[in-house]
Amino acid sequence: MKLYGTPPTRAIRPLWLLNELALDFEMIMVDVAQGEHLQPSFRAINPFGKVPVLVDGDVTLAESAAISLYLAERYGNGRFIPSTIDDRARMQQWIFFLVTEIEQPMWRCALHKHLYAEAERRPEECALAERDCRRFLAPMERHMTGREYFVGSDLSVADIGAYTLDWADMVGFLDQSPNLRGFVERMYERKAAPPRIDEAFAVLHGGGVPSARRHAG
């Protein structure tokens, strides 16, 4: 099994599941900053030109949330996927909500701050993105009052959304969300937790390669 990508990209999501499931895999580092994800050799694996990508035998799969669900369903043996239809639907609700309503505003701001060509950047987009993100963090904060996990009493794929919330914390959006900040801290205390986003950035800026595991053992 091969996972293409590198922390701090969205590869952290499936990386976390791979660690939790203690699966053997090879991490193939893809240097997005150098445009390796746009090269023909990589597009032959993923025509979307995005990371992460999982190659598991005959299965090649893109999109971090989809990869995470696949890993849990195929290798989880009942872990990380709720047993009832109702809870599975709630799990999927929070996965999609995190990706579309929390992550996308932050990604929009990152594009306009760092990634678009200078002529294409619109700094005013960041204020709108922060407003939109905070608007949807508020109901999540209320939902997590008195909860350890997003759904039920066990860890599910939705809880790997701690990656997205770590991103929100890193950019200062969780300053009014103590429940979500506590959730992020608990999740990253797990032995299988990957590097936090700021840790992975620090390693990359220092010229190293982020570890696939945050903790040994």
N, C-alpha and C positions, 0 to 999 in steps of 0.2 A: 504494500500500500504506500502511495506517495501523496504528500500534501505540498502543493506549490504555493509559495507565498512566504511572508516573514512577518513577525511582529514588528511594528505595531499596527499592521493592516488588519482587515477583517479576518485574516487567517487565524487570528486569536480564537475566534468562536469554535471552528472545528478542531483546532489544536487543543482546546480545553477538553472537548469531548473525547478526543483520542487519549489524552492523559487520564481522564476519569475512568475510561474503559480499559486502561492499561494495554492498549493495542500496540503491536509492533508496526512502525511506519518510518518512512524516510522523509525528512523535511528538505524539500528542494527550494533553496533560497532564490527568490526572484527580486531583483533590484528594480523597484518601480521608479525610483528617482532617476535611474539611468535609462529608463524606457525599455527594460528587458521584457516587460509584459506586452509590448507592442511589436516585438520582433516576430518574423514569420515562424520561427521555430516554436515560439510559445503559442501563437495564434493557431497553430496546427493542433494544439492540445485544447485550447479554449478560444474559439473564434470571437468571443466577447472582448478579448484582450484585457481581462481583469483577473485579479487574485482575490480569494484563493481558488484553487482547483484541486479536487481529489481524484486520484486514479486508483481504483480498487479492482484489480482484475479487468473484466470487460466493462466496468462501470466508470465513466468519466463524468464528473458532476461539478458544476460551478454554483455560485451563490452560497455564501457562508451559512445562512439559516437553513437552506435546503440540505447542505452537506451535513450539518449538525443533526437534523432530523433523520437523515438516512443512517448515519452512524448509530444513533440511539435505537432506531427500529431494527437495524440489521444485527447489531452486536450487543445491544443492551440487556438482552434476556429479561425484559420486564422493567429494567431501570430507566429512568429519565423520561419515560412516556407514561402518563397517567393511565390507569386501568379502565376508567369509565369514559364513555363518549362525551359526557358533559365536561369533565375535567380536561380531556384532550382538546376539546374546542376552546376552552378557556386558555390552555397553554398556547394554542396557535394564535388566539387573539392577542396575547401579550407579546409573542414573537413578532407578529406583523406590526403591532403598534410601536414597538421599540425601533424596528427597522424604518418604518415610514414616517412616524410622527416625532420621534426623538432624534434619530440618527440623521435623517435627511436635512433638517435645518442646520445642524452642525457641519455636515458635509458641504452644504451650500456656502456657508461662511468660509470654510477652509479653501474652497475653490476660488472665492473672490479675494481672499487674503494672500494665498500662496501659490495656487496651481494654474489659474488662468494666466494667459499672456497679459502684460501690464495694460494694454489697450482695452482688454475685455473686462477688467476688474471693476466692480461696482461696490465700493466700501459701504455704502448705505445698506446693502443687502445683509450685512452682519447684524445690524440693529434689528431688522425685521426677523432674521433667523433666530436671534436670541429671544425675541418676544414670542415667536411661534413655539419654540422649544419649551420655554418656561410655562407656557399655557398648558401644555400637555404633560409636563412633569408634575403639575399640581394634583391631578387625579391619581397619578401613580403613587405619589407621596401618601395620599389618603388611603389608597388601597393597601399599602404596606404597613399601615398602623397595626401593631401587634402580630404581624406575620413574619415568619422566617423565610418562606418561599412565596413565589408568585401564585402558585396553585397548590392547594392541599397542604399536606404535611411532609412531602418528600421533594427532593431535588428533581427538577424537570429541565428540558431543553430551554424553556423560557428563562430559567435562572442564569443561563450563560449570557443573558442580556446584561449581566454585570459589566461586561466589556463596554457596551454602549454607555452605561451609566458612569463607568470610570472615565470615559471620554468627556461626558457632561461635567463631571467633577473637575477634571483637569482644566477645562475652560471656564470654570467658576460658576456653572449654572446650578449646582446643588447647594448653594449657600443657604437656601431656605428649605432644604429637604433632608432633615436629619434621619428620617426613616430610610431613605434611599442611600444616604451615605453610610449608614450602619450596615445595610444590606451589602453594599460593595465591599466594605471592609471584611465582613464575615466570609464572603465568597472568596476573596483573594487570600484568606488565611488557610484555605483548603490546600492539602498537599499537592493536589493535581493542578493547582492554579498556574496559568502561564504568567509571563512577565506582565506587570502593569504597563500601561501605554507609555508613561513618562520614563519608566525604566528601560523599555525597549528603545525609545528614542535616544536616551543617553548612551546606550551601547552603540547604536548606529552612528551617532555623531562622533563617537570615539573611535570609529573604524572597526568595531567588532561585529560579531554576529550574535543576535539575541538567542538565549537558550530556549529550547522547546519546553523546558520545565522551569517553573519558578523555584520549586523545592526539590531536593533530592529525596528519593525513596518513594 
